[in-house]
């Protein structure tokens, strides 16, 4: 995320792009915190294998992964043409 912010400064992105970057970074951090909370709550309930706990943890991890994929796509949309224009 720090590299992304540095690239945003170097390439002088516009206001809308800044809003998108800040929003997606906030969403990623939020989803990661929720995933951690789900895992901690499941571990507090039982340490034994439970299929429902596995499903809850897998869904939390999948949500984090999906948001990360959107994050990558957004960065490609914002920065790819700027980087290619340099060459």
C-alpha positions in Angstrom: 0.0 0.0 0.0 2.9 2.3 0.7 4.3 1.6 -2.8 0.9 2.4 -4.2 0.8 5.7 -2.4 4.3 6.6 -3.6 3.4 5.8 -7.2 0.3 7.9 -6.8 2.4 10.9 -5.8 5.0 10.3 -8.5 2.5 9.9 -11.3 0.3 12.8 -10.0 -3.0 10.9 -10.1 -6.2 12.9 -10.2 -8.7 13.4 -7.4 -11.0 10.6 -8.4 -8.1 8.2 -8.6 -7.0 9.3 -5.1 -10.5 8.6 -3.8 -10.6 5.2 -5.3 -7.2 4.2 -3.9 -8.0 5.4 -0.4 -11.4 3.7 -0.4 -10.1 0.4 -1.6 -7.2 0.5 0.9 -9.8 1.1 3.7 -11.9 -1.7 2.4 -9.0 -4.1 2.3 -8.0 -3.3 5.9 -11.6 -3.6 7.1 -12.2 -7.0 5.4 -8.8 -8.2 6.8 -9.9 -7.1 10.3 -13.2 -8.9 10.0 -11.5 -12.0 8.7 -9.2 -11.9 11.8 -12.3 -11.5 14.1 -14.0 -14.4 12.5 -11.0 -16.7 12.9 -10.5 -15.6 16.5 -14.2 -16.1 17.4 -14.2 -19.5 15.8 -11.0 -20.5 17.7 -12.6 -19.3 20.9 -15.6 -21.5 20.4 -13.7 -24.7 19.7 -10.2 -25.9 18.9 -11.6 -29.2 17.6 -12.3 -29.7 13.9 -15.8 -28.5 13.0 -17.1 -28.2 9.5 -19.0 -25.0 10.2 -15.9 -23.4 11.6 -14.0 -24.4 8.5 -16.6 -22.9 6.3 -16.7 -19.6 8.3 -12.9 -19.3 8.1 -12.8 -20.2 4.4 -15.5 -17.6 3.6 -13.6 -14.9 5.6 -10.4 -15.7 3.7 -12.2 -15.8 0.4 -13.7 -12.3 1.1 -10.2 -11.0 1.7 -8.9 -12.6 -1.5 -11.8 -11.2 -3.6 -11.2 -7.7 -2.3 -7.4 -8.1 -3.0 -8.2 -9.1 -6.6 -10.3 -6.0 -7.0 -7.4 -3.9 -5.5 -5.0 -5.3 -8.1 -7.4 -4.7 -11.0 -8.0 -1.1 -9.7 -4.2 -0.5 -9.6 -3.7 -1.9 -13.1 -6.5 0.4 -14.4 -5.0 3.5 -12.7 -1.3 2.9 -13.1 -0.7 0.7 -16.2 -1.2 3.4 -18.8 1.0 5.8 -16.8 3.8 3.4 -16.5 3.6 2.3 -20.2 3.7 6.0 -21.2 7.1 6.3 -19.7 8.6 3.9 -22.2 
